[in-house]
Amino acid sequence: MWEKIKQFLREVRTELGKVTWPTRKEILAATAVVVVFTLITSIYLGLVDVIISKLVRVFIW
């Protein structure tokens, strides 16, 4: 059992060595894209919510 665990950990280490890790610049760029997209989406959904709320009030009253 311990031998299988050791082999697994060796294989994990080997595979992690093959990974191409992103640079700091790439991480910051991707994070900026996510933040901007989130802001745009939240503003859009907020506006849609306000419009639908006003329409519901018009039809209820």
PyMOL CGO cylinders between C-alpha atoms (Angstrom):
from pymol import cmd
from pymol.cgo import CYLINDER

trace = [
    CYLINDER, 0.00, 0.00, 0.00, 2.76, 2.48, 0.94, 0.3, 1, 1, 1, 1, 1, 1,
    CYLINDER, 2.76, 2.48, 0.94, 4.57, 1.70, -2.28, 0.3, 1, 1, 1, 1, 1, 1,
    CYLINDER, 4.57, 1.70, -2.28, 1.48, 2.64, -4.30, 0.3, 1, 1, 1, 1, 1, 1,
    CYLINDER, 1.48, 2.64, -4.30, 1.20, 5.93, -2.43, 0.3, 1, 1, 1, 1, 1, 1,
    CYLINDER, 1.20, 5.93, -2.43, 4.88, 6.70, -3.06, 0.3, 1, 1, 1, 1, 1, 1,
    CYLINDER, 4.88, 6.70, -3.06, 4.48, 5.88, -6.75, 0.3, 1, 1, 1, 1, 1, 1,
    CYLINDER, 4.48, 5.88, -6.75, 1.39, 8.07, -6.98, 0.3, 1, 1, 1, 1, 1, 1,
    CYLINDER, 1.39, 8.07, -6.98, 3.20, 11.01, -5.37, 0.3, 1, 1, 1, 1, 1, 1,
    CYLINDER, 3.20, 11.01, -5.37, 6.18, 10.57, -7.73, 0.3, 1, 1, 1, 1, 1, 1,
    CYLINDER, 6.18, 10.57, -7.73, 3.82, 10.61, -10.71, 0.3, 1, 1, 1, 1, 1, 1,
    CYLINDER, 3.82, 10.61, -10.71, 2.06, 13.71, -9.40, 0.3, 1, 1, 1, 1, 1, 1,
    CYLINDER, 2.06, 13.71, -9.40, 5.41, 15.46, -9.02, 0.3, 1, 1, 1, 1, 1, 1,
    CYLINDER, 5.41, 15.46, -9.02, 6.39, 14.48, -12.56, 0.3, 1, 1, 1, 1, 1, 1,
    CYLINDER, 6.39, 14.48, -12.56, 3.09, 15.74, -14.00, 0.3, 1, 1, 1, 1, 1, 1,
    CYLINDER, 3.09, 15.74, -14.00, 3.31, 19.02, -12.09, 0.3, 1, 1, 1, 1, 1, 1,
    CYLINDER, 3.31, 19.02, -12.09, 6.74, 19.53, -13.65, 0.3, 1, 1, 1, 1, 1, 1,
    CYLINDER, 6.74, 19.53, -13.65, 5.10, 19.40, -17.09, 0.3, 1, 1, 1, 1, 1, 1,
    CYLINDER, 5.10, 19.40, -17.09, 2.58, 22.12, -16.25, 0.3, 1, 1, 1, 1, 1, 1,
    CYLINDER, 2.58, 22.12, -16.25, 3.06, 25.48, -17.93, 0.3, 1, 1, 1, 1, 1, 1,
    CYLINDER, 3.06, 25.48, -17.93, 2.26, 27.93, -15.16, 0.3, 1, 1, 1, 1, 1, 1,
    CYLINDER, 2.26, 27.93, -15.16, 0.92, 31.38, -16.12, 0.3, 1, 1, 1, 1, 1, 1,
    CYLINDER, 0.92, 31.38, -16.12, 3.09, 34.41, -15.56, 0.3, 1, 1, 1, 1, 1, 1,
    CYLINDER, 3.09, 34.41, -15.56, 2.18, 37.13, -13.09, 0.3, 1, 1, 1, 1, 1, 1,
    CYLINDER, 2.18, 37.13, -13.09, 1.27, 39.38, -16.00, 0.3, 1, 1, 1, 1, 1, 1,
    CYLINDER, 1.27, 39.38, -16.00, -1.11, 36.76, -17.42, 0.3, 1, 1, 1, 1, 1, 1,
    CYLINDER, -1.11, 36.76, -17.42, -2.75, 36.22, -14.03, 0.3, 1, 1, 1, 1, 1, 1,
    CYLINDER, -2.75, 36.22, -14.03, -3.28, 39.94, -13.53, 0.3, 1, 1, 1, 1, 1, 1,
    CYLINDER, -3.28, 39.94, -13.53, -4.73, 40.32, -17.04, 0.3, 1, 1, 1, 1, 1, 1,
    CYLINDER, -4.73, 40.32, -17.04, -7.13, 37.40, -16.54, 0.3, 1, 1, 1, 1, 1, 1,
    CYLINDER, -7.13, 37.40, -16.54, -8.16, 38.77, -13.14, 0.3, 1, 1, 1, 1, 1, 1,
    CYLINDER, -8.16, 38.77, -13.14, -8.83, 42.19, -14.66, 0.3, 1, 1, 1, 1, 1, 1,
    CYLINDER, -8.83, 42.19, -14.66, -11.02, 40.61, -17.34, 0.3, 1, 1, 1, 1, 1, 1,
    CYLINDER, -11.02, 40.61, -17.34, -13.02, 38.74, -14.71, 0.3, 1, 1, 1, 1, 1, 1,
    CYLINDER, -13.02, 38.74, -14.71, -13.48, 41.85, -12.55, 0.3, 1, 1, 1, 1, 1, 1,
    CYLINDER, -13.48, 41.85, -12.55, -14.58, 44.01, -15.50, 0.3, 1, 1, 1, 1, 1, 1,
    CYLINDER, -14.58, 44.01, -15.50, -16.96, 41.33, -16.78, 0.3, 1, 1, 1, 1, 1, 1,
    CYLINDER, -16.96, 41.33, -16.78, -18.43, 40.93, -13.30, 0.3, 1, 1, 1, 1, 1, 1,
    CYLINDER, -18.43, 40.93, -13.30, -18.98, 44.67, -12.95, 0.3, 1, 1, 1, 1, 1, 1,
    CYLINDER, -18.98, 44.67, -12.95, -20.63, 44.94, -16.36, 0.3, 1, 1, 1, 1, 1, 1,
    CYLINDER, -20.63, 44.94, -16.36, -22.86, 41.95, -15.64, 0.3, 1, 1, 1, 1, 1, 1,
    CYLINDER, -22.86, 41.95, -15.64, -23.89, 43.27, -12.23, 0.3, 1, 1, 1, 1, 1, 1,
    CYLINDER, -23.89, 43.27, -12.23, -24.74, 46.71, -13.65, 0.3, 1, 1, 1, 1, 1, 1,
    CYLINDER, -24.74, 46.71, -13.65, -26.76, 45.10, -16.45, 0.3, 1, 1, 1, 1, 1, 1,
    CYLINDER, -26.76, 45.10, -16.45, -28.66, 42.83, -14.06, 0.3, 1, 1, 1, 1, 1, 1,
    CYLINDER, -28.66, 42.83, -14.06, -29.28, 45.74, -11.69, 0.3, 1, 1, 1, 1, 1, 1,
    CYLINDER, -29.28, 45.74, -11.69, -30.78, 47.80, -14.50, 0.3, 1, 1, 1, 1, 1, 1,
    CYLINDER, -30.78, 47.80, -14.50, -32.94, 44.90, -15.66, 0.3, 1, 1, 1, 1, 1, 1,
    CYLINDER, -32.94, 44.90, -15.66, -34.13, 44.42, -12.08, 0.3, 1, 1, 1, 1, 1, 1,
    CYLINDER, -34.13, 44.42, -12.08, -35.09, 48.09, -11.75, 0.3, 1, 1, 1, 1, 1, 1,
    CYLINDER, -35.09, 48.09, -11.75, -36.94, 48.06, -15.08, 0.3, 1, 1, 1, 1, 1, 1,
    CYLINDER, -36.94, 48.06, -15.08, -38.84, 44.86, -14.27, 0.3, 1, 1, 1, 1, 1, 1,
    CYLINDER, -38.84, 44.86, -14.27, -39.69, 46.18, -10.80, 0.3, 1, 1, 1, 1, 1, 1,
    CYLINDER, -39.69, 46.18, -10.80, -41.14, 49.35, -12.31, 0.3, 1, 1, 1, 1, 1, 1,
    CYLINDER, -41.14, 49.35, -12.31, -43.14, 47.34, -14.87, 0.3, 1, 1, 1, 1, 1, 1,
    CYLINDER, -43.14, 47.34, -14.87, -44.55, 45.11, -12.15, 0.3, 1, 1, 1, 1, 1, 1,
    CYLINDER, -44.55, 45.11, -12.15, -45.58, 48.17, -10.10, 0.3, 1, 1, 1, 1, 1, 1,
    CYLINDER, -45.58, 48.17, -10.10, -47.33, 49.65, -13.14, 0.3, 1, 1, 1, 1, 1, 1,
    CYLINDER, -47.33, 49.65, -13.14, -49.30, 46.45, -13.77, 0.3, 1, 1, 1, 1, 1, 1,
    CYLINDER, -49.30, 46.45, -13.77, -50.13, 45.84, -10.10, 0.3, 1, 1, 1, 1, 1, 1,
    CYLINDER, -50.13, 45.84, -10.10, -51.35, 49.36, -9.37, 0.3, 1, 1, 1, 1, 1, 1,
]
cmd.load_cgo(trace, "trace")
